[in-house]
Amino acid sequence: MQEFFDANRRSWDERVAIHAEDETGFYQVAKVLNGEDKLNAIEAREIGDIAGLRIAHLQCHFGLDSFCLERRGADVVGLDFSPAAIAKARELAATMQLKTRFVEGNVYDARRLLDGDFDMVYVTWGAINWLPDIAGWAKIVGSLLKPGGHLYLAESHPTTLCFEWVDGKIVPHYDWRTPIDKPFAADDPTTYNGSQKQLRNKRVYEWIHPLSDIINSLKAAGLSLAWLHEHDALTWDLFPNMVASENGLYRLPADFPQLPLSFSLKAVKG
Ligand SMILES: C[S@@+](CC[C@H](N)C(=O)[O-])C[C@H]1O[C@@H](n2cnc3c(N)ncnc32)[C@H](O)[C@@H]1O
């Protein structure tokens, strides 16, 4: 398993500089540096009032969403396994004089690495596809929460992740459930923010987790589902025919068959 984590971490370490430089504006770094909010329309609508909550932001990348949560009044700690991401997040926190703390480490070590219990665990957009063991992840989430605390998860929809753009069409390409020890490998030459900078560390390993596995794993870890939403929008253009829509979201063209592009859920520790 470590070889998969190591390859992914190398790729993430390299992507951080490209994402933080933000030549395409995808990450809206300037907006955050300017004191503004960058949460997209889905989570901005769904997370509710988080003022005063203690939040663990898992797979926080270089911290932009963590800062938006802090600016909504939360006490936030971000965790990511990329040293480059954590270094950039700490640098940005210092620049903006924000209090969010950042911890370097693998999600599977989060309980050991983060002090205390949390009102909310926040996980969004391109996070669980990097994790082999969804049941193990759910246990970690449960162990971080106070009784009555909750997970907010917003992610690409696993059904749609099974499709790939091939010769101008969206076609089935990946199995709907990826075995823990057999991730699918990808070798994208560039990262997803639209930059044409070539990656040296192209090889990454990913997993697709069906909705039932996610929800049943959370249930087994002592969380109950408060709500589940499916959306016809996503935070990045998974397929080349997707078009930019409101507030950081992308959609399929209106005259194209609509797919469930993402989902979000709230699960409460019992
Ligand atoms: C697409 S980003 C998540 C985006 C994030 N929600 C944000 O606020 O920008 C995925 C992140 O997951 C991190 N990551 C991937 N696998 C991980 C693991 N096993 N443990 C901790 N972090 C991981 C990567 O370093 C990367 O920063």
The ligand as an SDF file (V2000), in Angstrom:
LIG
                    3D

 27 29  0  0  0  0  0  0  0  0999 V2000
   -7.9330   17.3460   -4.6170 C   0  0  0  0  0  0  0  0  0  0  0  0
   -7.1080   17.6860   -3.1180 S   0  0  0  0  0  0  0  0  0  0  0  0
   -8.4670   17.9440   -2.0660 C   0  0  0  0  0  0  0  0  0  0  0  0
   -8.9750   19.2960   -2.2860 C   0  0  0  0  0  0  0  0  0  0  0  0
   -9.3300   19.9540   -1.0030 C   0  0  0  0  0  0  0  0  0  0  0  0
  -10.6420   19.5840   -0.6180 N   0  0  0  0  0  0  0  0  0  0  0  0
   -9.2120   21.4370   -1.0390 C   0  0  0  0  0  0  0  0  0  0  0  0
   -9.7250   22.0380   -0.1120 O   0  0  0  0  0  0  0  0  0  0  0  0
   -8.5950   22.0050   -1.9170 O   0  0  0  0  0  0  0  0  0  0  0  0
   -6.5730   16.1110   -2.5160 C   0  0  0  0  0  0  0  0  0  0  0  0
   -5.6320   16.2310   -1.3480 C   0  0  0  0  0  0  0  0  0  0  0  0
   -5.5740   14.9590   -0.7060 O   0  0  0  0  0  0  0  0  0  0  0  0
   -4.2710   14.7850   -0.2170 C   0  0  0  0  0  0  0  0  0  0  0  0
   -4.1120   13.3460    0.0380 N   0  0  0  0  0  0  0  0  0  0  0  0
   -4.1990   12.3340   -0.8580 C   0  0  0  0  0  0  0  0  0  0  0  0
   -4.0790   11.1510   -0.2200 N   0  0  0  0  0  0  0  0  0  0  0  0
   -3.9180   11.4210    1.1070 C   0  0  0  0  0  0  0  0  0  0  0  0
   -3.7460   10.6240    2.2620 C   0  0  0  0  0  0  0  0  0  0  0  0
   -3.7100    9.2840    2.1910 N   0  0  0  0  0  0  0  0  0  0  0  0
   -3.6250   11.2370    3.4630 N   0  0  0  0  0  0  0  0  0  0  0  0
   -3.6240   12.6030    3.5480 C   0  0  0  0  0  0  0  0  0  0  0  0
   -3.7700   13.4230    2.4730 N   0  0  0  0  0  0  0  0  0  0  0  0
   -3.9340   12.8350    1.2600 C   0  0  0  0  0  0  0  0  0  0  0  0
   -3.3830   15.3720   -1.2960 C   0  0  0  0  0  0  0  0  0  0  0  0
   -2.1040   15.7110   -0.8170 O   0  0  0  0  0  0  0  0  0  0  0  0
   -4.2090   16.5880   -1.7240 C   0  0  0  0  0  0  0  0  0  0  0  0
   -3.7960   17.7450   -1.0550 O   0  0  0  0  0  0  0  0  0  0  0  0
  1  2  1  0
  2  3  1  0
  2 10  1  0
  3  4  1  0
  4  5  1  0
  5  6  1  0
  5  7  1  0
  7  8  2  0
  7  9  1  0
 10 11  1  0
 11 12  1  0
 11 26  1  0
 12 13  1  0
 13 14  1  0
 13 24  1  0
 14 15  1  0
 14 23  1  0
 15 16  2  0
 16 17  1  0
 17 18  1  0
 17 23  2  0
 18 19  1  0
 18 20  2  0
 20 21  1  0
 21 22  2  0
 22 23  1  0
 24 25  1  0
 24 26  1  0
 26 27  1  0
M  CHG  2   2   1   9  -1
M  END
$$$$
